[in-house]
């Protein structure tokens, strides 16, 4: 008599390839997708345990953050020149994507874009003189996020560039973004030759006045409505903006033709938008920025309010920790390359556009946009899997943005620092891939996840601030609870 019945049924816990091997051998098996909390990281487990007695405060704070996110009403209220409308942007200041970084640490595309902005502003008449100004400290470099702005890829914004003005009407805060230049040889990828500079001048001198006057004529536009409709039409409003751009164009086109600008200028402006399927991207980013900024500075909230990359480092912000950045080295992007390019050509992850994922669209809403997988790699089933996965690390679902493929379930919203680390599951971001050399441009697109260390650093800071706990060299030390004095 054998030890086992004729038919063996097996439950496999953990590593999926064991289940696969048994299925191939004809054995009936149930696989349980399990891994140890926090990936088995003892320090993270200890920090999470420290916070267990405060779960009520954290849950209430995160509920408030989610309420603010869902109540936000981003509206495109107008346009202006950055130096005239972006608070504090004056003098020789250039804004860039991502967390703070100095000139020597900048990647090729960002350095090239900085030089291009200096030439555009006529602060120098050659790249060599532009570089000299930066190296001598005559030009201030700062993150877009520090000025309420966002920019794709290099994210460069200088005082003479026109910007969209998005106001969160529910809370009164504003966000700003530049105009999208289109694809190819553009400033945001570090190009700065005469063709690029001439396009920037045209954006400022011709396109901007037409759009400004058209927006004034229609009294602004509800961006929540445009984004919501676009999600139902196959966009995720990060790397796919075809429907959103078309809907924006539909709203503005009648007003554009009624402006008093020359017919040729209006025609070229309309042709430019019609040919640029990413035109809505910058507006989408500003809308998300205005939404997430309203969820900042909530004591005890562990909701992520910004994710941004400068091509060298990836940084996150957490609601309760305000403007502080938690950074780690940027990651390579896994994806598809245009013909003739490969891993050796690619810059590391770059741009402020991950504010869309922070807000619950982009990579978190890939189930809305199965067509995006042809651009970033994978298949339609994987796009849905990515979105389902993200519900595990968010504090709620959107009542504004819904997913037809999931029976109109709300997009996963409010990335939670604690859930990310407890589940050992990082947010998914879909993004473009820039060439590491300035000026060559986009060479592909793909999927990337933030470095885990950003979240670990933020958890340490959160515990230290709220529990006055300090990571010891040996054992654990509890310090006097004075971390909130003066607040």
C-alpha positions as CSV (number, residue, x, y, z in Angstrom):
1,X,0.0,0.0,0.0
2,X,1.4,3.4,-1.0
3,X,1.7,6.4,1.1
4,X,-0.4,8.6,-1.3
5,X,-3.8,8.1,-2.9
6,X,-3.9,7.4,-6.6
7,X,-4.5,11.1,-7.4
8,X,-2.4,13.7,-5.7
9,X,-3.6,17.3,-5.4
10,X,-0.9,19.9,-4.5
11,X,-1.1,23.5,-3.2
12,X,2.0,25.4,-4.3
13,X,2.8,28.6,-2.3
14,X,5.3,31.2,-3.5
15,X,7.5,30.5,-6.5
16,X,5.3,30.0,-9.6
17,X,7.7,27.9,-11.6
18,X,7.2,25.0,-9.2
19,X,3.5,25.0,-10.0
20,X,4.3,25.2,-13.7
21,X,6.6,22.2,-13.5
22,X,4.0,20.1,-11.8
23,X,1.3,21.1,-14.2
24,X,3.5,20.0,-17.1
25,X,3.9,16.7,-15.3
26,X,0.2,16.2,-15.3
27,X,-0.3,16.9,-11.5
28,X,-3.3,18.9,-10.4
29,X,-2.0,22.0,-8.6
30,X,-3.4,25.2,-7.1
31,X,-0.9,28.0,-7.0
32,X,-1.0,30.6,-4.2
33,X,0.7,33.9,-5.1
34,X,2.4,34.7,-1.8
35,X,5.6,36.3,-0.7
36,X,6.8,37.5,2.7
37,X,5.6,40.9,3.8
38,X,8.0,43.7,2.9
39,X,10.0,41.2,0.9
40,X,11.4,39.9,4.1
41,X,13.3,43.2,4.8
42,X,13.8,43.2,8.6
43,X,14.3,47.0,8.8
44,X,11.1,47.7,6.8
45,X,9.1,45.2,8.8
46,X,10.3,46.8,12.1
47,X,9.4,50.3,10.8
48,X,5.9,49.1,9.7
49,X,5.4,47.5,13.1
50,X,6.3,50.8,14.8
51,X,3.3,52.3,12.9
52,X,0.8,49.6,13.7
53,X,-0.5,51.4,16.8
54,X,-1.2,54.5,14.7
55,X,-3.2,52.8,11.9
56,X,-6.3,54.8,12.8
57,X,-4.6,58.1,12.4
58,X,-3.0,57.0,9.1
59,X,-6.2,55.6,7.7
60,X,-8.1,58.9,8.5
61,X,-5.3,61.0,7.0
62,X,-5.3,58.9,3.8
63,X,-9.0,59.1,3.6
64,X,-8.7,62.9,3.7
65,X,-6.0,62.8,1.0
66,X,-8.2,60.6,-1.2
67,X,-11.2,62.9,-0.7
68,X,-9.1,65.9,-1.8
69,X,-7.8,64.1,-4.9
70,X,-11.3,63.0,-5.9
71,X,-12.8,66.5,-5.1
72,X,-10.2,68.3,-7.2
73,X,-11.5,70.2,-10.3
74,X,-8.6,71.0,-12.6
75,X,-9.5,73.6,-15.2
76,X,-7.4,75.0,-18.0
77,X,-8.0,78.7,-17.3
78,X,-5.5,80.4,-19.6
79,X,-2.0,80.8,-20.7
80,X,0.9,83.2,-20.2
81,X,4.6,83.6,-20.4
82,X,6.3,81.6,-17.6
83,X,8.2,84.6,-16.3
84,X,5.0,86.6,-15.9
85,X,2.7,84.0,-14.4
86,X,4.8,81.3,-12.6
87,X,5.3,82.6,-9.1
88,X,8.9,83.2,-8.3
89,X,10.3,82.4,-11.8
90,X,12.4,85.4,-12.6
91,X,15.9,86.4,-13.7
92,X,18.1,83.8,-15.2
93,X,16.3,80.8,-13.8
94,X,15.7,77.5,-15.7
95,X,13.5,74.8,-14.4
96,X,14.1,71.1,-15.1
97,X,12.3,67.8,-14.5
98,X,12.7,65.6,-11.4
99,X,14.2,66.2,-8.0
100,X,17.0,68.8,-7.5
101,X,20.3,68.1,-9.3
102,X,23.4,70.1,-10.0
103,X,24.9,70.7,-13.5
104,X,27.8,68.2,-13.1
105,X,25.3,65.4,-12.3
106,X,22.9,66.1,-15.1
107,X,22.4,63.5,-17.9
108,X,23.1,64.4,-21.5
109,X,19.5,65.3,-22.6
110,X,18.9,67.6,-19.6
111,X,22.3,69.4,-20.1
112,X,21.5,69.9,-23.8
113,X,18.1,71.2,-23.0
114,X,19.4,73.7,-20.5
115,X,21.9,75.0,-23.1
116,X,19.0,75.3,-25.6
117,X,16.9,77.3,-23.2
118,X,19.8,79.7,-22.6
119,X,20.2,80.2,-26.3
120,X,16.4,80.7,-26.7
121,X,16.4,83.3,-24.0
122,X,19.4,85.1,-25.7
123,X,21.4,85.0,-22.5
124,X,24.3,83.6,-24.7
125,X,24.9,83.4,-28.4
126,X,26.7,80.1,-28.6
127,X,26.6,76.7,-26.8
128,X,30.1,77.3,-25.4
129,X,29.1,80.7,-23.8
130,X,25.8,79.1,-22.6
131,X,27.8,76.4,-20.8
132,X,30.1,79.0,-19.3
133,X,27.2,80.9,-17.8
134,X,26.0,77.7,-16.1
135,X,29.5,76.7,-14.9
136,X,30.0,80.2,-13.4
137,X,26.7,80.1,-11.6
138,X,25.1,82.8,-13.6
139,X,22.1,80.6,-14.3
140,X,19.9,79.2,-11.5
141,X,18.8,75.6,-12.0
142,X,15.8,74.3,-10.1
143,X,13.1,71.6,-10.3
144,X,9.8,72.4,-12.0
145,X,8.0,71.0,-9.0
146,X,9.4,73.7,-6.8
147,X,7.6,76.3,-8.8
148,X,4.3,74.5,-9.2
149,X,5.2,73.3,-12.7
150,X,5.9,70.0,-14.6
151,X,7.6,69.2,-17.8
152,X,8.0,66.0,-19.9
153,X,11.5,64.3,-20.3
154,X,14.1,67.1,-19.6
155,X,11.2,69.3,-18.5
156,X,12.9,72.5,-19.3
157,X,11.0,75.8,-18.6
158,X,12.5,79.3,-18.9
159,X,10.9,82.7,-18.4
160,X,10.1,83.5,-22.1
161,X,8.4,80.2,-22.7
162,X,4.5,80.1,-22.9
163,X,2.8,77.9,-20.3
164,X,-0.7,76.5,-19.8
165,X,-2.3,77.6,-16.5
166,X,-4.3,75.0,-14.7
167,X,-6.3,75.9,-11.6
168,X,-7.7,73.4,-9.2
169,X,-11.0,75.2,-8.6
170,X,-11.8,73.2,-5.5
171,X,-8.8,74.3,-3.6
172,X,-7.4,77.4,-5.5
173,X,-3.9,76.1,-6.2
174,X,-2.4,76.3,-9.7
175,X,0.0,74.3,-11.8
176,X,1.9,75.1,-15.0
177,X,3.3,73.3,-18.0
178,X,5.0,74.2,-21.3
179,X,3.6,73.5,-24.7
180,X,4.3,70.2,-26.3
181,X,6.8,70.5,-29.1
182,X,5.9,67.3,-30.9
183,X,8.2,64.4,-31.6
184,X,11.6,64.2,-33.2
185,X,14.4,66.7,-32.6
186,X,13.0,68.8,-29.7
187,X,14.3,70.6,-26.7
188,X,12.9,68.1,-24.2
189,X,15.3,65.5,-25.5
190,X,18.2,67.9,-25.4
191,X,18.3,69.2,-29.0
192,X,19.2,72.9,-29.4
193,X,20.1,73.5,-33.0
194,X,18.6,76.3,-35.2
195,X,15.6,74.2,-36.1
196,X,14.7,73.6,-32.5
197,X,15.2,77.3,-31.5
198,X,13.0,78.4,-34.4
199,X,10.2,76.1,-33.4
200,X,10.4,77.4,-29.8
201,X,10.1,81.0,-31.1
202,X,7.1,80.0,-33.3
203,X,5.4,78.4,-30.3
204,X,5.9,81.6,-28.4
205,X,5.2,84.2,-31.1
206,X,2.5,82.5,-33.2
207,X,0.9,79.4,-31.6
208,X,0.7,80.8,-28.0
209,X,-1.3,84.0,-29.0
210,X,-3.9,82.0,-30.9
211,X,-4.3,79.5,-28.1
212,X,-4.4,82.1,-25.4
213,X,-7.1,84.1,-27.1
214,X,-9.2,81.0,-28.0
215,X,-9.0,79.8,-24.4
216,X,-10.1,83.2,-23.2
217,X,-13.0,83.1,-25.7
218,X,-14.3,79.7,-24.4
219,X,-13.8,80.7,-20.7
220,X,-11.5,77.8,-20.0
221,X,-11.9,74.0,-20.2
222,X,-12.7,71.3,-17.6
223,X,-9.8,68.9,-17.8
224,X,-11.4,66.3,-15.6
225,X,-14.1,65.9,-18.3
226,X,-11.6,65.7,-21.2
227,X,-9.5,63.1,-19.4
228,X,-12.4,61.0,-18.3
229,X,-13.8,60.9,-21.9
230,X,-10.3,60.0,-23.2
231,X,-9.9,57.1,-20.9
232,X,-13.1,55.6,-22.3
233,X,-11.7,56.2,-25.9
234,X,-8.5,54.2,-25.5
235,X,-6.1,56.7,-23.9
236,X,-4.4,56.5,-20.5
237,X,-3.3,60.1,-20.8
238,X,0.4,59.6,-20.4
239,X,1.9,57.9,-23.4
240,X,-1.3,57.7,-25.3
241,X,-3.2,61.0,-25.8
242,X,-4.8,60.6,-29.2
243,X,-8.4,60.9,-27.9
244,X,-7.6,63.6,-25.4
245,X,-5.8,65.8,-28.0
246,X,-8.8,65.3,-30.4
247,X,-11.3,66.3,-27.7
248,X,-9.2,69.4,-26.8
249,X,-9.0,70.3,-30.4
250,X,-12.7,69.9,-30.9
251,X,-13.3,72.4,-28.0
252,X,-10.8,75.0,-29.2
253,X,-11.0,74.9,-33.0
254,X,-14.1,77.0,-33.4
255,X,-12.7,79.7,-31.1
256,X,-9.4,79.6,-32.8
257,X,-10.8,80.5,-36.2
258,X,-12.8,83.4,-34.6
259,X,-9.7,85.0,-33.2
260,X,-8.4,88.1,-34.9
261,X,-5.0,86.6,-35.8
262,X,-3.9,86.2,-39.5
263,X,-5.5,83.2,-41.2
264,X,-2.1,81.7,-42.0
265,X,-1.2,81.7,-38.3
266,X,-4.5,80.1,-37.3
267,X,-4.2,77.4,-40.0
268,X,-0.6,76.5,-39.0
269,X,-1.6,76.4,-35.3
270,X,-4.5,74.0,-36.1
271,X,-2.3,71.9,-38.3
272,X,0.4,71.6,-35.6
273,X,-2.1,70.4,-33.0
274,X,-3.8,68.0,-35.4
275,X,-0.4,66.4,-36.3
276,X,0.8,66.2,-32.7
277,X,-1.0,63.4,-30.9
278,X,0.9,64.1,-27.7
279,X,-0.2,67.7,-27.5
280,X,-2.5,67.0,-24.5
281,X,0.3,65.3,-22.5
282,X,1.6,68.6,-21.0
283,X,-1.9,69.7,-20.1
284,X,-2.6,66.3,-18.5
285,X,0.5,66.6,-16.4
286,X,-0.4,70.0,-15.2
287,X,-3.9,68.8,-14.3
288,X,-2.5,65.9,-12.3
289,X,0.0,68.2,-10.6
290,X,-2.8,70.6,-9.5
291,X,-4.7,67.6,-8.1
292,X,-1.8,66.0,-6.2
293,X,-0.6,69.3,-4.7
294,X,-3.9,69.7,-3.0
295,X,-3.2,66.4,-1.1
296,X,0.1,67.6,0.3
297,X,0.8,68.5,4.0
298,X,-1.7,66.2,5.6
299,X,-0.3,65.0,8.9
300,X,0.0,61.2,9.1
301,X,-0.9,60.7,5.4
302,X,1.3,58.2,3.6
303,X,-0.1,59.0,0.1
304,X,2.6,59.7,-2.5
305,X,2.0,63.2,-4.0
306,X,4.8,63.3,-6.6
307,X,7.1,60.9,-8.5
308,X,9.6,62.5,-10.8
309,X,12.9,61.7,-12.6
310,X,15.8,63.9,-13.8
311,X,17.6,61.1,-15.8
312,X,20.0,60.5,-12.9
313,X,17.8,60.1,-9.9
314,X,14.2,59.1,-9.2
315,X,12.4,61.1,-6.4
316,X,9.2,60.8,-4.5
317,X,7.3,63.1,-2.2
318,X,4.8,62.0,0.6
319,X,1.8,64.0,1.7
320,X,2.8,64.2,5.4
321,X,6.4,65.0,4.6
322,X,5.6,68.0,2.4
323,X,8.2,69.2,-0.1
324,X,11.0,66.8,1.0
325,X,12.4,64.5,-1.8
326,X,13.4,60.9,-1.2
327,X,15.7,59.8,-4.0
328,X,17.6,56.9,-5.4
329,X,19.4,56.2,-8.7
330,X,17.0,56.2,-11.8
331,X,16.3,52.9,-13.4
332,X,16.7,51.7,-17.0
333,X,13.4,51.4,-18.9
334,X,12.3,48.0,-20.1
335,X,10.6,48.3,-23.5
336,X,10.7,48.5,-27.3
337,X,13.3,50.4,-29.3
338,X,12.9,52.1,-32.6
339,X,14.9,50.5,-35.4
340,X,18.7,51.0,-35.0
341,X,18.7,51.6,-31.2
342,X,19.2,49.4,-28.1
343,X,19.9,49.3,-24.4
344,X,23.3,50.8,-24.9
345,X,21.8,54.0,-26.4
346,X,19.2,54.6,-23.7
347,X,19.3,57.2,-21.0
348,X,17.9,56.2,-17.6
349,X,14.3,57.0,-16.6
350,X,13.6,60.7,-17.2
351,X,10.8,63.3,-16.8
352,X,8.0,64.7,-14.6
353,X,5.3,62.8,-16.6
354,X,5.1,60.2,-13.9
355,X,2.8,62.7,-12.1
356,X,0.1,61.0,-14.2
357,X,0.7,57.7,-12.5
358,X,0.9,59.5,-9.1
359,X,-2.7,60.7,-9.9
360,X,-4.0,57.3,-10.9
361,X,-3.9,57.4,-14.7
362,X,-1.0,56.6,-17.0
363,X,0.5,53.2,-16.1
364,X,-2.1,52.7,-13.4
365,X,-4.9,53.0,-16.0
366,X,-3.3,50.9,-18.7
367,X,-6.4,48.7,-18.8
368,X,-8.1,51.6,-20.5
369,X,-5.5,51.6,-23.3
370,X,-4.7,48.1,-24.5
371,X,-3.3,49.8,-27.7
372,X,-0.5,51.2,-25.7
373,X,1.2,47.8,-25.4
374,X,2.1,48.0,-29.1
375,X,4.2,51.1,-28.1
376,X,5.7,50.0,-24.8
377,X,5.8,46.2,-25.2
378,X,3.6,43.4,-23.8
379,X,0.1,42.5,-24.7
380,X,-3.5,43.6,-23.8
381,X,-3.8,41.0,-21.1
382,X,-0.7,42.4,-19.4
383,X,-2.1,46.0,-19.5
384,X,-5.1,44.8,-17.6
385,X,-2.9,42.9,-15.2
386,X,-0.8,46.0,-14.4
387,X,-3.9,47.9,-13.5
388,X,-5.3,45.1,-11.3
389,X,-2.0,44.9,-9.6
390,X,-2.0,48.6,-8.7
391,X,-5.2,48.3,-6.6
392,X,-3.1,46.5,-4.0
393,X,-1.0,49.6,-3.3
394,X,-3.5,52.4,-3.5
395,X,-5.8,53.8,-0.8
396,X,-8.9,53.9,-3.0
397,X,-10.4,54.1,-6.5
398,X,-11.4,57.1,-8.6
399,X,-15.0,58.2,-8.9
400,X,-13.9,60.4,-11.8
401,X,-11.8,58.1,-14.0
402,X,-13.2,54.7,-14.8
403,X,-12.1,51.7,-16.8
404,X,-14.6,50.2,-19.3
405,X,-12.6,46.9,-19.5
406,X,-13.1,46.4,-15.8
407,X,-16.8,47.0,-15.8
408,X,-16.2,50.8,-15.2
409,X,-14.3,50.3,-12.0
410,X,-12.5,53.4,-10.9
411,X,-8.8,53.7,-11.6
412,X,-6.5,52.8,-8.6
413,X,-5.9,56.1,-6.9
414,X,-3.6,57.3,-4.1
415,X,-0.4,55.3,-4.1
416,X,0.3,54.4,-0.4
417,X,3.9,54.4,0.9
418,X,3.0,51.7,3.4
419,X,1.2,49.4,1.0
420,X,4.1,49.7,-1.5
421,X,6.6,48.4,1.0
422,X,4.3,45.9,2.8
423,X,3.3,44.3,-0.5
424,X,6.8,44.7,-1.9
425,X,5.1,46.0,-5.0
426,X,6.3,49.1,-6.8
427,X,4.1,51.4,-9.0
428,X,4.2,50.8,-12.7
429,X,5.0,53.7,-15.0
430,X,4.9,53.7,-18.8
431,X,7.3,56.1,-20.4
432,X,9.3,57.2,-23.4
433,X,13.0,56.3,-23.7
434,X,15.4,59.1,-24.5
435,X,18.8,58.7,-26.1
436,X,21.6,59.3,-23.7
437,X,23.2,61.8,-26.0
438,X,21.5,65.3,-26.2
439,X,19.5,66.0,-29.3
440,X,18.9,62.6,-30.8
441,X,15.5,62.3,-29.2
442,X,13.1,59.5,-28.3
443,X,14.4,56.0,-29.3
444,X,11.6,53.9,-27.8
445,X,9.1,53.4,-25.0
446,X,8.5,51.0,-22.2
447,X,7.7,50.2,-18.6
448,X,9.7,51.2,-15.5
449,X,9.2,51.0,-11.8
450,X,10.7,53.3,-9.2
451,X,13.7,52.3,-7.2
452,X,12.5,50.7,-3.9
453,X,15.1,52.7,-1.9
454,X,13.0,55.9,-2.4
455,X,10.2,54.4,-0.5
456,X,12.4,52.9,2.2
457,X,14.0,56.4,2.8
458,X,10.6,58.0,3.0
459,X,9.4,55.4,5.5
460,X,12.3,56.1,7.7
461,X,11.6,59.8,7.6
462,X,7.9,59.3,8.2
463,X,8.5,57.2,11.3
464,X,11.2,59.6,12.6
465,X,8.9,62.6,12.2
466,X,5.7,61.0,13.6
467,X,7.2,58.7,16.3
468,X,10.5,60.4,17.0
469,X,12.2,57.1,16.2
470,X,15.8,57.0,14.9
471,X,17.3,54.0,13.2
472,X,20.1,52.9,15.5
473,X,23.5,51.3,14.8
474,X,22.7,48.5,17.2
475,X,19.3,47.8,18.6
476,X,16.5,50.4,18.6
477,X,16.4,53.7,20.4
478,X,13.2,55.7,21.3
479,X,13.8,59.4,21.5
480,X,11.7,62.1,23.2
481,X,8.6,62.9,21.2
482,X,9.5,66.4,20.2
483,X,9.6,66.0,16.4
484,X,6.5,68.1,15.9
485,X,7.4,71.1,18.1
486,X,6.9,74.4,16.4
487,X,4.5,72.9,13.8
